[in-house]
Amino acid sequence: MPAAPDQVCANAVDLARAAAIAEAGEPAVGDHAGVAADAERLVTHRFSCLLPGYRGWFWCVTLARASRSRQPTVDEVVLMPGGDAILAPEWIPWSDRLRAGDLGVGVVATTEPDDPRLVPGWSGEDDLTGPLDPAPLHPANWEPGLQRARVLSGEGRRDAASRWYGGEHGPHSGMAKAAPGECRSCGWLLLIGGPLGQLFGVCSHLLSPSDGRIVSLDHGCGAHSEVQAEATVPSRATPLVDDLGAETIDFGHS
């Protein structure tokens, strides 16, 4: 790259401005902001951009000149950001932007074929020993009757367990810390099978905020089944004894 721009191209500011106006319209083109050499007989003029929302951007007009020619020509016109330009945030794929609760009616979330949280499942058609036989021929990740192509891997189970345990239905929530008892001792807890059943169950109490949700066994809420109202027992009146000790008078009973 030459140290100094080609003088003929550098002096053609009006030609560069006219090209920028032809591209963007006169109201969008501001003052000339400089010229720089790109190569021999190739320079780029910059004009400030006046479009709303494009502070710090410049219209860049590249001019070129053929050897021994005294007339430069327009090569291209582009809008480019400057050092202090307002830029859009880095693009993130839609699938990576999704968060819990974002899915609604008609919204589809795709799953990558190599998602490490899933492993191939088996229908059981090739299981030669039966679902209750622990022999090596029985696939460990076959779930009877479901015939799913993929099931949770160990990583998938750990991911779910960590999320559930650390959430509002785990032991660290304010509700759990103020509860009179843990879910493991509550009659409203429905047990679940599989590896996660060792740590989680499902709440079935209508008034609990966890009703119908997965809860950790050491979670808890105010609807614990063993919390009962104290029975109200009428207190007996204190017997009154006369000074002579001849008789005892109980005003509480006839």
C-alpha positions in Angstrom: 0.0 0.0 0.0 1.5 3.4 -0.9 2.2 5.8 1.8 0.3 8.7 0.2 -2.9 8.5 -1.9 -2.9 9.2 -5.6 -3.2 12.9 -5.9 -5.6 12.9 -8.9 -8.0 10.6 -7.1 -7.5 12.4 -3.8 -8.5 15.7 -5.3 -11.7 14.3 -6.8 -13.8 15.0 -3.7 -16.7 16.3 -5.7 -16.8 13.2 -7.8 -16.8 11.0 -4.7 -19.6 13.1 -3.0 -21.8 12.9 -6.1 -21.4 9.1 -6.1 -22.4 9.0 -2.4 -25.4 11.2 -3.0 -26.5 9.1 -6.0 -26.4 6.0 -3.7 -28.0 7.4 -0.5 -29.6 10.8 -1.3 -28.3 14.2 -0.5 -29.8 14.4 3.1 -27.9 11.3 4.1 -24.4 12.5 3.1 -22.5 14.8 5.5 -19.1 16.4 5.5 -16.0 15.0 3.9 -14.1 13.1 6.6 -10.8 12.2 4.9 -9.2 10.1 2.2 -6.9 7.1 2.4 -4.8 5.2 -0.1 -5.9 1.6 -0.7 -3.4 0.7 -3.5 -1.6 2.5 -6.3 -4.0 4.9 -8.0 -6.8 3.6 -5.7 -8.2 5.7 -2.9 -11.3 5.8 -0.6 -13.0 9.0 0.4 -15.2 9.1 3.6 -18.2 11.2 4.2 -20.1 11.3 7.5 -23.5 9.5 7.4 -26.5 11.6 8.5 -29.1 8.8 8.6 -30.9 8.5 11.9 -29.5 5.6 14.0 -26.1 5.6 12.1 -24.0 7.8 14.3 -20.3 7.2 13.7 -20.9 5.6 10.3 -19.4 6.8 7.0 -20.2 6.6 3.3 -17.0 5.2 1.8 -16.5 6.0 -1.9 -13.6 4.2 -3.6 -12.0 5.9 -6.7 -9.6 4.3 -9.2 -7.5 5.8 -12.0 -6.0 3.9 -14.9 -2.3 4.4 -15.7 -1.6 7.7 -17.5 -5.3 8.7 -17.2 -6.2 12.0 -15.7 -9.8 11.1 -14.9 -10.6 8.8 -12.0 -13.7 6.6 -11.9 -16.0 5.4 -9.2 -15.3 1.9 -8.1 -17.8 1.3 -5.3 -19.9 3.1 -2.6 -20.5 1.4 0.8 -21.6 2.4 4.2 -19.1 1.4 6.9 -18.9 1.8 10.7 -16.3 4.1 12.2 -14.4 3.5 15.5 -17.2 4.9 17.7 -20.2 3.7 15.6 -23.3 2.2 17.1 -23.3 -1.4 16.1 -25.9 -4.1 16.4 -25.1 -6.8 19.0 -23.4 -9.9 17.9 -25.9 -12.2 16.2 -26.8 -15.3 18.2 -28.7 -18.2 16.6 -32.4 -18.3 17.6 -32.0 -21.8 19.1 -29.3 -20.4 21.5 -31.5 -17.4 22.5 -34.4 -19.5 23.7 -35.0 -19.5 27.4 -37.3 -21.4 29.7 -40.8 -20.2 29.2 -40.2 -18.9 25.6 -42.1 -21.7 23.9 -45.7 -20.9 23.0 -48.4 -22.3 20.8 -47.0 -23.1 17.4 -43.4 -22.4 18.4 -41.0 -25.3 17.6 -37.6 -25.9 19.2 -35.3 -28.1 17.2 -32.9 -30.6 18.7 -29.4 -31.2 17.2 -28.8 -34.8 16.1 -25.6 -34.9 18.2 -27.0 -33.4 21.3 -24.9 -34.9 24.1 -27.9 -34.9 26.5 -29.5 -37.7 24.4 -28.4 -41.2 23.4 -30.0 -43.8 21.1 -33.0 -45.7 22.6 -34.3 -49.1 21.8 -37.9 -50.3 21.2 -37.3 -53.6 22.9 -37.9 -55.6 19.7 -34.3 -56.9 19.8 -34.3 -57.4 23.6 -34.0 -61.2 23.9 -34.3 -61.5 27.7 -37.2 -59.3 28.8 -37.5 -56.0 30.6 -36.9 -57.4 34.1 -33.9 -59.5 33.3 -30.6 -57.8 34.3 -28.6 -59.8 31.7 -26.2 -57.9 29.5 -28.4 -58.5 26.4 -31.0 -56.2 27.9 -30.3 -52.6 26.8 -29.9 -50.3 29.8 -31.6 -47.4 28.1 -34.6 -49.2 26.8 -37.9 -48.0 28.3 -40.7 -50.5 27.8 -43.4 -49.6 25.3 -42.2 -46.1 24.4 -40.1 -47.0 21.3 -38.3 -43.6 21.3 -35.4 -43.0 19.0 -33.5 -41.3 21.7 -33.5 -41.2 25.5 -31.7 -39.1 28.1 -28.0 -39.7 28.5 -26.2 -39.5 31.8 -25.3 -35.9 31.0 -28.9 -35.2 30.1 -30.1 -36.5 33.5 -27.4 -34.5 35.4 -28.4 -31.4 33.5 -32.1 -31.8 34.4 -31.4 -32.7 38.0 -29.1 -29.7 38.5 -31.7 -27.4 37.1 -34.5 -28.8 39.1 -32.6 -29.0 42.3 -31.3 -25.5 42.1 -34.7 -24.0 41.2 -37.8 -22.9 43.0 -38.9 -26.5 43.7 -35.5 -27.5 45.2 -34.3 -27.3 48.8 -32.8 -23.8 48.6 -35.9 -21.7 47.8 -37.5 -19.5 50.3 -40.6 -21.7 50.4 -38.5 -24.8 51.2 -36.6 -23.1 54.0 -39.8 -21.9 55.7 -41.6 -25.2 55.3 -42.6 -27.3 58.4 -41.4 -30.5 56.8 -39.8 -32.0 53.7 -41.5 -33.5 50.7 -40.0 -36.9 51.4 -42.3 -37.3 54.5 -45.4 -35.7 52.9 -48.4 -37.9 51.9 -49.0 -35.6 48.9 -45.8 -36.7 47.2 -46.1 -39.0 44.2 -43.0 -41.1 43.6 -41.5 -41.4 40.1 -39.4 -44.2 38.7 -36.0 -44.3 37.0 -32.7 -42.9 38.3 -34.2 -39.4 39.0 -36.8 -41.0 41.3 -34.1 -41.3 44.0 -34.0 -37.5 44.3 -37.4 -36.2 42.9 -41.1 -36.7 43.0 -44.3 -35.0 41.9 -46.4 -32.8 44.2 -50.2 -33.5 44.1 -51.5 -30.9 46.6 -54.1 -28.6 45.0 -53.1 -25.5 47.1 -49.3 -26.0 46.8 -47.4 -23.8 44.4 -45.6 -27.0 43.4 -48.8 -28.9 42.4 -48.2 -31.0 39.4 -44.5 -30.1 39.3 -41.3 -32.0 40.0 -40.0 -31.4 43.5 -36.8 -32.5 45.2 -37.4 -34.9 48.1 -35.9 -32.3 50.5 -38.1 -29.5 49.2 -41.1 -28.5 51.2 -44.0 -26.0 51.5 -46.8 -25.1 54.0 -49.1 -27.8 52.7 -47.3 -30.7 54.3 -49.7 -33.6 55.0 -48.6 -34.0 58.6 -49.2 -30.5 59.7 -52.6 -30.5 61.4 -54.5 -27.9 63.2 -54.2 -28.3 67.0 -57.4 -29.7 68.5 -59.2 -27.2 70.6 -60.0 -28.9 74.0 -62.2 -27.0 76.5 -60.2 -26.4 79.6 -61.7 -27.6 82.9 -62.5 -24.9 85.4 -60.2 -24.8 88.4 -62.0 -26.4 91.3 -62.8 -24.2 94.3 -62.4 -25.5 97.8 -64.3 -23.9 100.7 -62.3 -22.7 103.7 -63.5 -25.5 105.9 -62.6 -28.2 103.4 -66.1 -29.7 103.7 -66.8 -29.8 100.0 -65.3 -29.2 96.5 -67.2 -26.9 94.2 -66.7 -27.2 90.4 -68.3 -24.3 88.6 -67.4 -25.8 85.3 -69.9 -28.6 85.4 -73.4 -29.1 86.6 
